[in-house]
C-alpha cells in the first residue's frame, strides 16, 4: 500500500507516522524547506499541543460533531502517550483562565516537537519531499496521480490531504488544498479567519490603542448574547484583540458573513453585580466630595479608559464628585459593565491563528475518508471545524491525522 500525504503540518506528519507505522509505504509532500513550520508558532513558540480538560462541544463548523467522534477515538491521553514515546514528555501549565489544563512539551520549545515528529518519520521510512508543491490530484480508476509544480507525476493508492487552511500563509497555508479537493468533486464551506483580532469603526479604538484591561466579553449578535469569554482585552487602533476576543472571533465573522449585526460588550468590573457596583460608586462620591469627578474611577480601570467612560456617561470630569447625580452614577455603572463596540470585520488571514470553513462533514465518513472519492482522506484545518485557544486545534490535528492515517493504511 502506497500512501501520499499532501502537506507536512501537524496533522500531515501524524498521518504519515501512523500510516508508516501500520506498514504502508508513505511519501509526504511539503511546500516549505522543512515540514512542520506552522508548529513553530503555536503556543507563542512553546507549542500548546493539547488540553487535559478538552471539551469536544467547543468545536465549531459543520464537522464539529465529527471532530468530537474522532477525538473520542484518539484523544488527549493517547496523544500524550504518543509524544512521550517519541521523546517529548509533556506538562500542564496555567490556561488563560488560570487553571492547569493547557499541555506543553516539558522543554517549552515548539522546535523540538517539530524535530521529534520529523525524526519519527525518518525512523519509519517516510519519504519526505520538501519544497515540493502538489498542484493537481487526479484519480485514474484505483490509482491517484499527483502532479507537482514542475510537472513531475507521482502515483499512490491512497491520498491524505493535510494542506491546512489559509491562516498564517507565511507558514505555507495558502489554501491550495481547497482547489485539490474541488478538482476531486468536493465543495468548500467559505474559509473565514478565526482566532484573531476583530475590527471596529468605533472612534474610541484609535484613542485607546495599546490599553489592556481585564473584562468579561459578550459577543452580541443581533442584540442578543451569543457567547461570553473572560480575560485580558487589548484595545488596538483598528479594534479589539486578546485571548477572549480570539475565542469569540470565529462566531463573530460567521455572523458577519450572514449579514447579522455584531458587537462586543465589555464588562470592565465583572466581579460585582450592577447594584453593588452602583453602591460602590455612590460610596466613592461621598468619600471624595470635593475631588473632581475624573478621579471617581481611580484604581478601578486603566487611566485611559476613564475619560471615555465618563464621556459615554455624560459626566463632566471637572465637576466635584458631590455634584454627581444618581442618574449620572447609574449611567456610569452601566457603561462600566456594558462598554459597547460594534464589530465590522476581522483582521485578515495573515493575522489569525486558524481557518474556519473547509471540507463539510456531509462529504466525509467517520474515519475522514471522502464519500465522493474513495481512497481520499482529509485531516486538520482543511476540514470544516475549528476550536478555541488552548490546544484544541492541535489536538484536532493529532487526532484527525491518526484516524485518517490508520484508515488509509488499512
C-alpha positions, -999 to +999 in steps of 0.1 A: +000+000+000+015+033-011+001+064+006+007+101-004+003+128+023+000+163+008+011+188+034+036+183+062+020+203+090+009+188+124-019+166+110+001+156+079+031+145+100+008+125+123-009+109+094+024+099+078+038+085+110+006+065+117+004+051+081+041+042+081+037+026+115+010+004+100+034-009+074+024+014+045+049+030+022+045+067+027+055+097+007+050+132+021+050+164+001+058+197+018+060+231+001+084+246+027+120+237+031+111+215+061+079+200+074+061+214+105+068+250+100+035+262+114+041+242+145+069+266+154+044+294+160+020+275+182+016+285+218+038+315+212+066+292+202+061+269+232+036+245+214+004+243+233-003+208+219-034+197+238-057+204+268-063+180+296-099+193+301-107+194+264-145+198+257-155+185+223-186+206+223-165+237+219-156+229+183-173+249+156-183+242+120-203+215+101-177+189+112-178+198+149-196+166+159-173+146+136-143+162+154-158+151+187-161+115+175-126+114+161-111+128+193-131+102+212-113+075+192-079+091+197-078+117+224-056+136+249-044+105+268-034+087+236-017+119+223+004+124+254+015+088+253+025+092+217+046+122+223+062+106+253+071+076+231+089+098+205+108+117+232+086+146+241+074+144+277+046+168+284+035+190+313+004+211+321+005+248+327-020+275+337-046+283+310-059+317+302-085+312+330-058+303+355-062+265+358-037+239+349-052+225+317-030+236+288-004+210+277+031+219+266+063+199+259+084+199+291+111+218+271+086+245+262+100+246+227+079+240+196+110+235+176+118+203+195+083+190+189+087+196+152+121+179+151+108+149+171+080+144+145+104+147+116+128+121+133+099+097+138+091+100+101+127+093+092+128+063+116+097+048+099+110+053+064+086+081+053+100+096+022+097+134+026+099+158-004+104+194+007+099+225-014+076+203-034+041+217-040+013+195-054-008+214-078-031+186-090-045+153-077-065+131-101-078+096-098-074+071-126-096+041-116-079+030-083-047+049-087-041+086-077-018+107-098-002+137-080+014+164-101+040+189-088+046+224-100+075+213-122+053+186-138+066+156-121+039+129-115+037+106-085+013+078-080-003+064-049-031+040-038-044+064-012-041+102-007-043+122+025-048+160+020-034+178+050-026+212+035-042+233+062-064+263+056-055+299+049-044+312+083-007+323+086+001+320+049+037+327+055+040+292+070+027+277+038-011+277+044-021+293+012-054+275+006-042+254-023-058+223-007-092+236-014-085+235-052-072+200-050-104+190-031-127+207-056-110+190-085-119+157-069-156+167-066-157+183-031-174+216-021-159+241+003-176+259+031-164+295+028-130+299+046-130+327+072-103+339+096-107+326+132-088+331+165-078+366+156-085+402+163-117+419+154-121+453+138-144+481+148-153+515+134-157+529+169-136+561+170-126+552+206-103+525+192-076+548+179-078+567+212-074+536+233-048+518+212-023+500+235-046+498+265-051+465+282-079+457+306-094+426+323-130+421+312-159+397+307-166+400+269-200+392+255-205+385+218-237+402+208-254+390+176-284+410+165-286+423+200-286+390+218-257+374+238-243+346+217-212+337+238-190+350+265-153+349+274-132+364+301-096+376+302-074+404+292-087+426+263-062+446+242-075+477+226-059+485+192-062+513+167-083+491+145-104+473+171-101+447+199-077+419+205-066+395+232-075+358+240-112+364+249-117+383+216-098+355+198-121+329+213-152+348+201-139+358+167-149+327+147-186+331+156-183+368+150-170+366+115-195+338+107-224+361+118-210+390+098-208+368+067-245+360+073-253+397+073-260+400+111-252+429+134-222+421+156-209+438+187-187+431+217-199+442+251-172+446+277-179+443+314-149+460+330-160+452+366-175+417+364-168+407+400-198+426+413-234+427+402-248+460+389-264+471+422-231+465+441-211+485+416-236+514+418-233+514+456-195+513+453-196+544+431-221+562+454-197+555+484-168+569+464-189+601+457-194+605+495-158+598+504-144+622+479-169+651+478-146+678+466-124+657+443-130+661+406-153+635+391-125+623+369-110+607+400-140+586+409-127+557+389-092+559+403-078+524+407-108+507+392-099+508+355-069+517+333-064+555+333-070+559+296-104+543+299-116+569+325-122+597+300-142+576+275-164+561+303-172+595+317-180+609+283-203+580+275-220+586+308-223+623+300-203+633+332-182+664+334-148+652+346-141+686+361-172+687+383-168+679+420-178+643+430-205+656+454-224+671+424-228+638+407-265+628+405-280+594+409-288+593+372-252+600+363-239+572+386-265+548+371-252+557+336-216+553+347-222+519+363-240+508+331-211+519+310-185+501+331-204+469+328-216+475+292-189+492+272-200+485+236-180+482+204-197+475+171-177+449+150-174+453+113-148+426+104-117+407+114-080+410+107-071+390+076-056+355+074-021+369+079-031+378+115-053+349+126-043+315+140-068+292+123-093+290+095-130+284+099-146+266+069-133+239+046-145+204+036-180+199+050-189+170+073-216+158+049-188+147+024-167+127+049-170+094+066-163+088+103-127+080+095-123+112+074-124+094+041-141+112+012-176+099+004-172+113-031-138+098-039-129+066-022-092+064-010-090+102-005-088+114+031-087+149+048-071+159+081-066+190+102-075+225+093-088+218+058-119+202+074-147+225+084-141+226+121-121+248+144-117+251+182-108+277+207-074+286+220-057+262+244-046+232+224-079+224+207-067+229+172-035+210+176-054+181+193-077+180+163-046+178+141-031+149+160-064+131+163-075+135+127-040+126+114-040+095+134-075+083+124-070+091+087-035+076+086-047+044+101-078+041+079-057+048+048-032+021+057-059-004+062 
